[in-house]
Amino acid sequence: MLAIPGFARILVLLSALAASAASALAAGPKAYVGNFKDSTVSVIDTGTERVVATVPVAAGPDGIIVAPGGRSVFVSGSSASTVSEIDAATDHVARNIDVGKGPQGLAMTADGKWLLVAVNGDDRVAFVDTTAHGVSATVPVPKPHTIAIRPDGRQAYVASQEPGHFALVVIDMTTRSVVTEIPLDKPPRDLEFGHDGKALYLTLAGVPAVQVLDPATNQWSAPVPTGVSPHIAQHFAGMASGVVVVQGPGEVMLFDPATRAAVRSIGVGKQPHWLDLSADGKKLWVSNEGSNDVSVVDLAGGPVHTVAVGNAPRKVAVQRVAAAEAAHAGSSNHVTIRNFAFEPAQITVKAGQRVSWQNDDGAPHGVVFKDGGTGIDLLLPGKTFARTFDKPGTYDYVCSVHPYMTARVTVVGSQPGS
């Protein structure tokens, strides 16, 4: 058969268009998985649990984080000198940001303004302005590996893997300077703040337990015993239990944050590396570096599902876009809380209509009305609140946690615009 000129290029174009369309029409929030040996990111529709796109990124993707609101995804290339920024609407790399040699762990402020990058090869932490798309400041830290920012945004804790001088280095986020160092006997691996900021969970190389630090005093408390080689431990908002990936037995272990005792263990794939919680809080997404797949763990006790991805998946991050937000998209009755603001700040509804608020930020907020009407003092990330307005009038409200966040609901007696 004679070859058709350009036919192969047409097939490639059609395939790319189909993948882009599938990504744009995803049924649920998306999970992003960094395939370390392929230098790609697999994009998974969490609703269908299918890969909808594969995105080439900077070499050696080792850190990955979804910005608040889910619009951008940042991926550090540890074998490069850049962080790739993926536009989540199209699932293409919008830009590559130069940060320095060998970037590894990433962390982001709750408002999405600042991305912190552990630039391991240059012995510094870079502060990337996500609006200007460039490095604005740097702080010297020997061999930084991973970073965790306190939920209140005041300090960042950095795992420093300098041989012979292992430590947690604490950076003041305002002055951008090191304020203290906490010495460690073993190399630090990952560190994560629990959702309420009362505990910092740290794993150490060769230690079968999760270390627990009180950030108010920087004193250690009782550890969480695990199996061999725990990697990432976290206590997500809305979960009664904490979770930890235990690489040796290939499992996720749930633990009681108060007693530090194991609750139950769930088998996943080979050499699990990372995990994240689904937007609805019902499932854990676990990347398995040794079996080239992702385990989807049903926290209600259902079967574990497996999604094949690329070669050596390390980090996984899930969009914080809940189904409730998607259901209310384009509705005048829905307010999203993101980047420390109510969006929209002013809405008009008909008497008898219900208005809902969705906290799509990384920090807790609240909705308190000046008229003393029904509100909520604490709305945790990913949670929703709703109120029905029966009487016409103007209803001003503020965030109970951050009073400078103000907004208004105007209620009219008939359908606006009718």
C-alpha positions in Angstrom: 0.0 0.0 0.0 1.3 3.5 -0.9 1.9 5.9 2.0 -0.4 8.9 2.1 1.7 12.1 2.4 1.1 13.8 5.7 -1.3 11.1 6.9 0.9 10.2 9.9 1.0 13.9 10.9 -2.8 14.1 10.6 -3.2 11.1 12.9 -0.9 12.6 15.5 -2.9 15.9 15.4 -6.3 14.1 15.7 -4.9 12.1 18.6 -3.7 15.3 20.4 -7.1 17.0 19.8 -9.0 14.0 21.1 -6.8 13.9 24.3 -7.3 17.6 24.8 -11.0 17.3 24.4 -11.2 14.4 26.8 -9.2 16.4 29.4 -11.5 19.4 29.0 -14.6 17.2 29.4 -13.4 15.4 32.5 -16.2 14.2 34.7 -14.5 15.0 38.0 -11.6 17.0 39.4 -8.3 15.8 38.0 -5.3 14.1 39.6 -1.8 14.9 38.3 0.9 12.2 38.6 4.6 13.0 37.9 6.3 10.1 36.1 9.9 10.5 37.1 11.6 8.4 34.5 9.4 9.5 31.6 9.6 13.2 32.5 5.8 13.4 31.9 2.7 14.0 34.0 -0.3 11.7 33.7 -3.6 13.5 34.0 -6.4 11.4 35.5 -10.1 12.2 35.6 -11.0 11.2 39.1 -14.6 10.7 38.1 -14.0 8.0 35.6 -10.5 7.0 37.0 -9.0 7.1 33.5 -5.9 8.9 32.1 -7.1 11.7 29.9 -3.8 13.4 29.0 0.0 12.9 29.2 2.0 16.2 29.5 5.7 16.4 28.9 7.4 18.4 31.6 10.9 19.4 32.9 13.2 16.4 33.3 12.8 14.3 36.4 9.5 15.5 37.9 10.0 15.2 41.6 7.7 17.8 43.2 4.1 18.6 42.2 1.4 20.9 43.6 -2.0 22.1 42.5 -2.6 25.8 43.1 -5.6 26.8 45.2 -8.6 26.8 42.9 -7.1 24.1 40.7 -6.3 26.3 37.7 -2.5 25.7 37.6 -0.2 22.8 38.4 3.5 23.3 39.2 6.0 20.5 38.6 9.7 20.7 39.6 12.2 19.1 37.3 14.9 17.7 39.6 17.2 16.8 36.6 16.7 20.3 35.2 16.7 23.9 36.5 13.0 24.7 36.0 9.5 24.3 37.3 6.9 23.6 34.7 3.5 25.4 35.1 0.6 23.4 33.6 -2.6 25.2 32.7 -5.2 22.8 34.1 -7.9 24.0 31.6 -5.9 22.8 28.6 -3.4 20.4 30.4 -0.5 21.9 28.5 2.6 23.5 29.9 2.0 27.3 29.9 5.6 28.2 30.8 8.8 26.9 32.4 10.1 29.0 35.3 13.9 29.1 35.9 14.6 28.5 39.6 18.1 27.0 39.8 19.8 23.6 39.7 18.0 20.5 40.8 14.6 21.7 42.2 12.8 19.2 44.3 10.1 19.8 46.9 7.4 22.4 46.4 5.0 24.2 48.8 2.5 27.0 48.2 0.9 29.7 50.4 -2.8 29.4 51.0 -3.6 32.4 48.7 -1.6 30.9 45.8 0.6 34.0 45.6 4.0 32.3 46.5 5.5 29.0 45.4 8.4 27.9 47.5 10.9 25.6 45.7 13.7 23.5 47.4 16.6 24.2 45.0 18.8 21.3 46.1 21.6 21.9 43.7 22.1 25.5 44.6 21.5 25.2 48.4 18.6 27.6 48.6 14.9 28.0 48.8 13.4 30.1 46.0 10.3 32.2 46.4 8.5 32.3 43.1 5.9 35.0 42.5 3.2 33.1 40.7 1.8 36.3 39.2 5.1 37.5 37.8 6.2 33.9 37.0 9.7 34.4 38.4 11.9 34.1 41.4 11.5 37.1 43.7 13.8 36.1 46.6 15.9 33.3 47.8 16.9 32.0 51.3 20.2 29.9 51.8 19.4 26.4 53.0 21.9 23.6 52.7 20.6 20.7 50.5 16.9 21.5 50.8 14.6 18.5 50.0 11.0 19.1 50.9 9.1 22.1 52.4 5.9 22.6 54.5 4.3 25.9 55.2 2.4 26.5 58.4 -1.4 26.9 57.7 -1.2 30.4 59.2 1.4 31.3 56.6 3.9 32.6 59.1 6.7 30.1 58.7 8.0 27.5 56.4 9.9 24.3 57.6 12.5 22.9 55.2 14.0 19.4 55.3 17.8 20.0 55.0 19.8 16.9 53.9 23.3 18.3 54.3 25.5 15.4 55.1 26.6 15.4 58.7 24.3 18.4 59.5 20.7 17.1 59.0 18.1 19.5 60.2 14.8 21.2 59.9 15.4 24.8 58.9 12.6 27.3 59.8 12.1 30.3 57.6 10.1 33.4 58.5 7.8 34.0 55.6 7.7 37.8 56.1 11.4 38.6 56.5 12.4 35.6 54.3 15.2 34.7 56.7 16.1 31.6 58.8 14.9 32.0 62.3 16.0 28.6 63.8 17.3 25.2 63.0 16.2 21.9 64.6 19.0 19.3 64.5 18.2 15.8 63.4 20.1 12.5 63.8 18.9 11.0 60.5 18.3 12.5 57.0 14.8 14.0 56.8 12.5 12.8 54.0 9.1 14.5 53.9 7.3 16.8 56.3 3.7 17.9 56.3 1.6 20.1 58.6 -1.7 18.6 59.7 -4.7 20.6 58.5 -5.1 22.5 61.8 -1.4 23.3 62.1 -1.0 21.8 65.5 1.4 19.0 64.4 4.2 18.6 61.9 4.6 15.1 60.7 8.2 14.2 59.6 9.7 11.0 58.2 13.4 10.1 58.6 15.5 7.8 56.5 15.8 4.4 58.2 13.4 5.0 61.0 10.1 3.0 61.1 8.0 5.7 62.7 6.6 9.1 61.9 8.1 11.9 64.1 5.6 14.5 65.5 6.7 18.0 66.2 4.7 20.7 68.1 5.4 23.8 66.0 4.3 26.1 68.8 7.3 25.0 70.9 9.4 23.1 68.3 9.4 20.2 70.8 9.0 16.5 69.8 6.1 14.4 71.1 5.4 10.7 70.8 6.0 9.3 67.4 3.7 7.2 65.3 5.1 3.6 64.9 4.9 2.2 61.4 6.3 -0.5 59.2 9.6 -0.1 57.3 10.2 3.1 55.4 7.4 5.5 56.0 7.5 8.3 53.5 4.7 10.9 53.7 2.3 11.3 56.6 -0.6 13.7 56.8 -3.8 14.5 58.6 -6.3 15.9 56.1 -9.2 18.2 57.0 -12.4 16.2 57.4 -10.6 12.9 58.2 -10.7 11.5 61.7 -7.5 9.5 61.1 -4.1 10.5 59.9 -2.6 8.6 57.0 1.0 7.5 56.1 2.5 5.8 53.1 4.6 2.9 54.3 6.9 1.8 51.5 8.3 -1.5 52.9 5.1 -3.5 53.1 3.4 -1.4 50.3 0.5 0.0 52.3 -1.3 3.0 53.5 -1.6 3.0 57.3 -4.4 5.0 59.1 -3.5 6.2 62.6 -5.2 8.0 65.5 -3.7 11.5 65.7 -4.4 11.6 69.5 -3.1 8.2 70.6 -0.6 7.8 67.6 -1.8 4.1 67.4 -2.4 2.3 64.1 -6.1 2.1 63.1 -5.8 -0.1 60.0 -3.6 -0.8 57.0 -4.6 -1.0 53.3 -2.5 -2.7 50.7 -1.6 -0.7 47.6 1.0 -1.1 44.8 4.7 -1.6 44.9 6.9 1.0 46.5 4.2 3.6 47.2 5.7 7.0 47.2 3.0 9.7 47.7 -0.7 10.3 48.4 -3.4 12.9 48.2 -7.0 13.1 49.2 -9.9 13.4 46.7 -11.8 16.7 46.6 -14.8 15.0 48.2 -12.7 13.5 51.0 -13.8 9.9 50.2 -10.8 8.5 48.5 -7.0 8.4 48.7 -4.9 8.6 45.6 -1.6 6.8 46.1 1.3 6.8 43.5 3.2 3.5 43.3 6.7 4.1 41.9 7.5 0.3 41.7 4.5 -0.8 39.8 3.9 2.2 37.5 0.4 2.8 38.7 -1.9 4.7 41.1 -4.0 3.1 43.8 -7.4 4.6 44.4 -8.4 3.7 48.0 -12.0 3.9 49.1 -11.9 5.1 52.7 -15.4 3.6 53.3 -13.9 0.2 52.8 -14.7 -0.5 49.1 -12.3 -2.2 46.8 -9.0 -0.6 45.8 -8.9 0.4 42.2 -5.7 0.7 40.1 -4.9 3.2 37.3 -1.9 2.5 35.1 0.3 5.6 34.4 3.8 6.2 33.2 7.3 5.0 34.3 8.2 5.5 38.0 5.3 7.7 39.3 6.4 9.7 42.3 4.2 12.6 43.3 0.5 12.9 42.9 -1.7 15.9 43.5 -5.5 16.2 43.2 -7.4 19.4 42.2 -9.4 20.9 45.1 -12.5 21.4 43.0 -15.4 19.7 44.7 -18.4 18.4 42.9 -20.5 21.0 44.6 -18.6 23.7 42.9 -19.0 22.1 39.5 -22.7 21.8 40.1 -23.0 25.5 40.9 -20.7 26.7 38.1 -22.2 29.7 36.5 -24.9 30.0 39.1 -25.7 33.3 40.7 -26.5 31.4 43.9 -22.9 30.2 44.5 -19.9 31.9 46.2 -16.4 30.4 46.0 -13.8 31.3 48.7 -10.4 31.4 47.1 -7.2 33.4 47.4 -8.6 34.9 50.7 -11.6 36.5 49.0 -15.3 35.8 48.3 -16.0 35.3 44.6 -18.3 37.1 43.6 -18.1 39.6 46.4 -21.7 40.8 45.6 -24.6 38.7 44.4 -28.3 39.3 43.9 -30.9 36.6 44.4 -34.6 36.2 44.7 -36.4 35.9 48.0 -36.7 32.2 48.9 -33.5 31.2 47.1 -30.6 29.3 48.6 -27.0 30.6 48.5 -24.1 28.2 49.0 -20.5 28.9 49.9 -17.6 26.6 49.0 -14.2 26.9 50.7 -11.8 26.3 47.8 -8.8 27.9 49.7 -6.0 26.2 51.5 -6.9 27.9 54.8 -10.1 27.8 57.0 -12.5 30.6 56.7 -16.0 31.5 58.0 -19.2 33.2 56.9 -20.6 35.6 59.6 -23.5 37.9 58.8 -23.7 41.4 60.4 -27.5 41.0 60.9 -26.8 38.0 63.2 -28.4 35.6 60.9 -27.4 32.0 60.3 -23.7 31.7 59.3 -20.8 29.4 60.1 -17.8 30.3 62.3 -15.4 27.8 60.7 -15.5 26.5 57.2 -12.6 24.1 56.5 -11.0 23.7 53.1 -13.2 21.7 50.7 -16.4 22.2 52.9 -19.6 23.9 52.0 -22.2 26.0 53.8 -25.6 27.2 52.6 -28.3 29.6 53.7 -31.8 30.3 52.4 -32.8 34.0 52.2 -36.6 34.4 52.8 -36.9 38.2 53.0 -35.7 41.0 50.7 -32.9 43.1 52.0 -29.1 43.7 52.0 -27.1 41.1 53.9 -23.5 42.1 54.6 -21.1 39.4 55.8 -17.4 38.9 56.7 -15.0 36.0 57.2 -14.9 35.2 60.9 -11.2 34.2 60.6 -10.1 37.1 58.4 -12.4 40.1 59.0 -10.9 42.0 56.1 -12.7 39.6 53.8 -16.1 41.3 53.2 -19.0 40.6 50.8 -22.8 41.1 50.4 -25.9 39.3 49.3 -28.8 41.4 48.0 -32.2 39.7 48.1 -35.0 41.1 45.9 -38.7 40.3 46.0 -38.8 39.0 42.4 -36.4 37.2 40.1 -33.6 39.6 39.1 -33.9 40.7 35.5 -37.6 39.5 35.2 
